[in-house]
Amino acid sequence: MTAPVFLGSITPREGAIVLAFAGELDLATAPEARTIAVQAHEEAAEAGKRLVIDLRAVTFLASVGLELLADHRSRATDTGVTIALVATTRAVTRVLEVTGLSAQFTTYADVETAVAD
């Protein structure tokens, strides 16, 4: 059995830290996703910047991925970090809508708008 394809990256931008995920966000990739998400959140908090989570390249979003988003939404309340999501694929938007998590975030179609808003 091959491991799921997953990539995570952090890119500082003017006014924001962009955390981009690509591939499958599930139980197998959750530890790596959680580590990079914590790092991105800490960078955003330290710099007083918005955290933009780019999910456009996520091909599968399991419950553990939803838990990660919810955890960071809760953490944002404590750290003062504003979180914005970038999501355009049905694999992500449908899950966010069905679970009600879409109401907890401002969601954008592209990173540039999320960073600028």
Secondary structure by P-SEA (a helix, b strand, c coil): ccccbbbbbccccccbbbbbbcccccccaaaaaaaaaaaaaaaaaaacbbbbbbccccccccaaaaaaaaaaaaaaaaacbbbbbbbcccccaaaaaaacccccccccccaaaaaac
